[in-house]
Amino acid sequence: MATVKNNSAVTFHFTIKLKDGSVADSTHAAGKPAKLVIGDGSLSDNFERCLLGLSIGDEKSILLNAEDAFGLPNPDNIHYMDRAKFVGDSEVEVGTIMAFSGPDGMEIPGIITEIAGDSVTVDFNHPLAGQDVTFEVEILAVE
């Protein structure tokens, strides 16, 4: 039976849980598993190392520190914008997640964290940055 090794194409279901046990994300909800190639850089090295050696049908619970999951919050990812830039029907409220155009034209999500007068603070860090998480994985296919 094939086991996960470097350059393996792996299809798997995952559930990401926070410290309090709440589910942050799950492929089960969408009914569509994730697929990646080990070593392609889409996951942290530590997370990939935890998958090595697993076979089809294996289930594993992996505790990841923030650095190995979604990284630590980067102060450079917090931007201050003029409230006048927010036009249209969308409400500008703390906690709102909005899509912004990045320098490369790609859309990047930002969460509004503070509004002070005409200044709106937007955090472009991943919503799970700085949090330790548990990944529960179930290996469906290894090619």
Phi, psi and chi 1 to 4 in degrees:
 res  aa     phi    psi   chi1   chi2   chi3   chi4
   1 MET       -  139.9 -178.0 -179.5  -76.8      -
   2 ALA   -68.7  138.4      -      -      -      -
   3 THR  -115.9  156.5   58.8      -      -      -
   4 VAL   -70.1  125.8  177.1      -      -      -
   5 LYS  -141.1  179.7   53.6 -171.2 -177.9  -67.1
   6 ASN   -57.9  137.8 -145.1   12.8      -      -
   7 ASN    72.9    4.4  -62.5  -39.2      -      -
   8 SER   -68.2  141.9  -69.0      -      -      -
   9 ALA   -91.0  119.0      -      -      -      -
  10 VAL  -116.9  129.1 -177.1      -      -      -
  11 THR  -108.0  129.0  -55.8      -      -      -
  12 PHE  -154.2  154.6   61.0  102.4      -      -
  13 HIS   -95.4  146.9  -91.7  -58.6      -      -
  14 PHE  -142.4  154.7   69.3   81.8      -      -
  15 THR  -130.8  131.0  -60.4      -      -      -
  16 ILE  -104.3  123.2  -58.3  171.6      -      -
  17 LYS  -116.7  143.6  -69.9 -173.5  176.3  174.9
  18 LEU   -85.7  172.6  -55.5  179.7      -      -
  19 LYS   -53.7  -35.8  -84.7 -173.7 -178.5  166.0
  20 ASP   -80.8    2.6   66.4    5.0      -      -
  21 GLY    90.8   -7.0      -      -      -      -
  22 SER   -72.9  149.9   63.7      -      -      -
  23 VAL   -87.9  122.9  174.0      -      -      -
  24 ALA   -91.0  -32.7      -      -      -      -
  25 ASP  -161.5  150.4 -166.1    8.3      -      -
  26 SER  -159.0  136.1  174.1      -      -      -
  27 THR   -75.3  -19.7   54.5      -      -      -
  28 HIS   -64.0  -36.2  -68.1  -73.1      -      -
  29 ALA   -59.5  -42.1      -      -      -      -
  30 ALA   -84.8  -14.4      -      -      -      -
  31 GLY    71.1   19.2      -      -      -      -
  32 LYS  -130.7  115.9 -173.5  174.5  175.5 -156.0
  33 PRO   -70.0  163.6   22.7  -28.5      -      -
  34 ALA   -90.1  155.5      -      -      -      -
  35 LYS  -139.6  137.4 -173.2  169.3 -175.1  174.8
  36 LEU  -153.8  166.2   66.1   90.2      -      -
  37 VAL  -107.7  125.4  174.6      -      -      -
  38 ILE   -61.0  127.1  -60.5  -67.6      -      -
  39 GLY    97.8   -0.3      -      -      -      -
  40 ASP   -83.9   -2.7   70.5   -0.2      -      -
  41 GLY    89.1    1.4      -      -      -      -
  42 SER   -78.7  -17.9   58.9      -      -      -
  43 LEU  -122.5  159.4  -67.0  175.3      -      -
  44 SER   -66.4  154.3   71.3      -      -      -
  45 ASP   -57.0  -43.5  -68.7  -15.2      -      -
  46 ASN   -61.7  -41.6  -88.4    1.1      -      -
  47 PHE   -64.8  -44.7 -176.3   61.1      -      -
  48 GLU   -60.6  -41.3  -74.9 -169.8  -10.3      -
  49 ARG   -59.3  -33.3  -84.0 -162.9  -67.2  -82.6
  50 CYS   -69.0  -22.8  -67.1      -      -      -
  51 LEU   -86.9  -22.0  -63.4  178.6      -      -
  52 LEU   -58.9  136.2  -65.3  175.6      -      -
  53 GLY    89.2  -10.0      -      -      -      -
  54 LEU   -76.0  153.9  -64.7  180.0      -      -
  55 SER  -122.1  171.1  -58.0      -      -      -
  56 ILE   -55.7  132.5  -64.8  166.5      -      -
  57 GLY    92.7  -15.1      -      -      -      -
  58 ASP   -68.9  142.8  -76.9   -6.1      -      -
  59 GLU  -123.8  140.2  -65.1 -176.8   27.1      -
  60 LYS  -147.6  142.5 -173.4  171.4 -176.1 -178.5
  61 SER  -106.5  124.7 -169.0      -      -      -
  62 ILE  -122.6  118.0  -57.1  163.3      -      -
  63 LEU   -88.3  124.0  177.5   64.0      -      -
  64 LEU  -118.0  132.1  -69.2  177.2      -      -
  65 ASN   -68.9  158.2  -66.3  -33.6      -      -
  66 ALA   -50.5  -41.8      -      -      -      -
  67 GLU   -61.9  -33.0  -55.6   85.8   66.7      -
  68 ASP   -91.9  -10.8  -64.0  -37.7      -      -
  69 ALA   -97.2  -89.7      -      -      -      -
  70 PHE  -111.8   11.6  -62.8   97.8      -      -
  71 GLY    82.6  173.1      -      -      -      -
  72 LEU   -92.1  151.4  -63.5  173.5      -      -
  73 PRO   -58.5  135.0  -20.5   30.4      -      -
  74 ASN  -105.7  118.8 -179.7  -14.0      -      -
  75 PRO   -57.9  -25.0   -0.9   -0.5      -      -
  76 ASP   -69.2  -14.3  -67.7  -19.0      -      -
  77 ASN   -91.5    7.2  -70.2  -20.7      -      -
  78 ILE  -104.9  123.5  -64.0  175.1      -      -
  79 HIS  -122.0  148.4  -64.1  -92.5      -      -
  80 TYR  -109.6  124.8  -56.6   92.9      -      -
  81 MET  -124.2  154.8  -60.0  179.6  174.8      -
  82 ASP   -75.2  130.2 -172.8  -22.7      -      -
  83 ARG   -56.5  -27.5 -169.8  173.1 -175.2  143.2
  84 ALA   -63.3  -21.1      -      -      -      -
  85 LYS   -71.8  -18.2  -73.6 -170.8  172.7  171.5
  86 PHE   -93.5   98.4  -64.1   85.9      -      -
  87 VAL  -117.5  169.8  -66.5      -      -      -
  88 GLY    95.9 -162.6      -      -      -      -
  89 ASP   -83.2  -16.4  -60.1  -30.8      -      -
  90 SER   -67.4  131.8   59.6      -      -      -
  91 GLU   -75.2  135.6  -80.5  -64.9  -49.1      -
  92 VAL   -97.0  102.4  178.5      -      -      -
  93 GLU  -135.0  150.4  -65.7  177.4  -11.3      -
  94 VAL   -61.3  133.0  170.6      -      -      -
  95 GLY    97.8  -11.3      -      -      -      -
  96 THR   -73.8  134.6  -57.9      -      -      -
  97 ILE  -101.6  126.5  -62.4  172.8      -      -
  98 MET  -127.1  155.8  -57.8 -179.6   82.6      -
  99 ALA   -94.8  134.1      -      -      -      -
 100 PHE  -122.8  152.9  -64.6   86.3      -      -
 101 SER   -83.8  123.9  -70.7      -      -      -
 102 GLY   -80.3  174.3      -      -      -      -
 103 PRO   -59.8  -27.6    3.4   -7.6      -      -
 104 ASP   -92.0    7.0   54.3    3.9      -      -
 105 GLY    86.9  -10.1      -      -      -      -
 106 MET   -74.8  148.0  -65.7  -74.7  -71.4      -
 107 GLU   -82.1  133.8  -81.7 -159.3  -12.7      -
 108 ILE  -126.5  136.3   45.2  175.4      -      -
 109 PRO   -79.2  141.3   26.4  -29.0      -      -
 110 GLY  -134.5  147.5      -      -      -      -
 111 ILE  -111.0  133.0 -174.5  165.8      -      -
 112 ILE   -76.5  120.8  -63.8  172.5      -      -
 113 THR  -108.0  -20.0   54.3      -      -      -
 114 GLU  -159.3  145.7 -171.4  180.0  -11.3      -
 115 ILE  -130.3  121.1  -59.3  169.7      -      -
 116 ALA  -132.2  103.9      -      -      -      -
 117 GLY    61.9 -120.5      -      -      -      -
 118 ASP   -94.9    5.5  -72.6  -25.0      -      -
 119 SER  -104.3  127.8  175.6      -      -      -
 120 VAL  -114.0  125.1  177.7      -      -      -
 121 THR   -93.7  125.2  -54.1      -      -      -
 122 VAL  -121.1  128.8 -177.6      -      -      -
 123 ASP  -103.8  118.4 -174.1  -13.4      -      -
 124 PHE   -97.7    8.7  -70.3  100.0      -      -
 125 ASN   -68.1  153.8  -75.1  -63.7      -      -
 126 HIS   -59.4  138.8 -170.9  -75.1      -      -
 127 PRO   -55.7  -24.9  -20.2   26.4      -      -
 128 LEU   -98.9    6.1  -64.3  177.4      -      -
 129 ALA   -58.8  138.7      -      -      -      -
 130 GLY    84.1    1.5      -      -      -      -
 131 GLN  -112.4  136.7  -62.3 -161.5   46.4      -
 132 ASP   -75.7  137.8  -61.9  -17.9      -      -
 133 VAL  -134.2  159.5  -63.5      -      -      -
 134 THR  -112.5  124.2  -60.2      -      -      -
 135 PHE   -97.9  124.5  -91.8   88.8      -      -
 136 GLU  -105.2  117.8  -66.3  176.0   -5.4      -
 137 VAL  -116.0  148.3  -61.6      -      -      -
 138 GLU  -132.3  117.6  176.2 -170.4   -4.8      -
 139 ILE   -80.4  123.6  -54.5  -60.4      -      -
 140 LEU  -102.2  -36.2  -58.2  175.4      -      -
 141 ALA  -153.8  146.8      -      -      -      -
 142 VAL  -134.4  122.5  179.7      -      -      -
 143 GLU  -118.2      -  -62.4  161.4   38.8      -
